[in-house]
Amino acid sequence: MSKTEKVQLHVPALEELCVVLQSGLQTNFAEVQVSVVECPDLTKEPFQFPVKGLCGKPRITDVGGVPYLVPLAKKEKEYDMNVISKEVELPGGFLLGAGAVASRVVGMNAEMMPLVLTEVEGRPAVNGSYFSSINPSNGQCLQEKYSDKFSDCHFGLMANLYACEGKPGKVIEVRAKQRTGEQSFVTALRKTLEGHYPDKSIALGGTFVIQKGKAKIHIMPREFSVCPLNTDDDVNNWLKHFEVNAPLICQSVLVSKDPGLDLRVEHTHLFSHHGEGGHYYIDTTPDIVEYVGYFLPAEYVYRIDRPTETHGVGRD
Ligand code: ZN
């Protein structure tokens, strides 16, 4: 693994972020309400995370990358959440976000929805992650709880993660209803920050719930492509796309501006309690969609095992 790179990010005051996001999101949603709130207890429904909150030393990391999946998969690219938590200088921390499973462990390729309280001496890791694959019997989405099948904390190829101590505290609550613009909820947050702070890198991480409506997702096939996937069209033809139903619990990492680390600037995976999960693009029901999310700005971004040969294919 190449040396981890670390960059400090701009962290505006939460109250300032509220004003900026409120005005930006109003160009994409009919109803918007952004405020500073006490983080809801994330051990409760619908989240059921292994920690109570999103607070305490917030940071993000971009591990590996799409260049390890396409044009051809580098299956040997595998990571351990317990090691990653130390790389981001938060041993025993909580990690959430979007990634891929370790195919060696799971026996196939699949989407990963990481929710991991990493280990410390005297306390084992608590892996609350989900993973989603294509059901070979019907070609539909098959979402499973990771710990029902596996007892490790590995993942493969890539992940975009938000890390924190998992403590309660103040967070930004974003409520948005009825999408009037073309941007997804996450893209609208990111573009708002990019527009208001053009010279700064600001990252948000957290979780949001699609309370009403449906969303477009993809799930990677169980088998890696044997033909090189050279273009976005190649990748999209290889991926399987689905429309899934609320309520959907989404884990998201976004960066307003890449500080030169070859980052994926947004990545969101979602799970549900009704068996649907995968990689989020956008809601497909703008008229009735309702979002509520909880986010914090990250203090640092850590670039772990950055691909030396890179490209821009497949980053949607
Ligand atoms: Zn993804």
Residues whose N, C-alpha, C, O or C-beta is under 5 A from the ligand:
A	BS01	ZN	A98 T268 H279
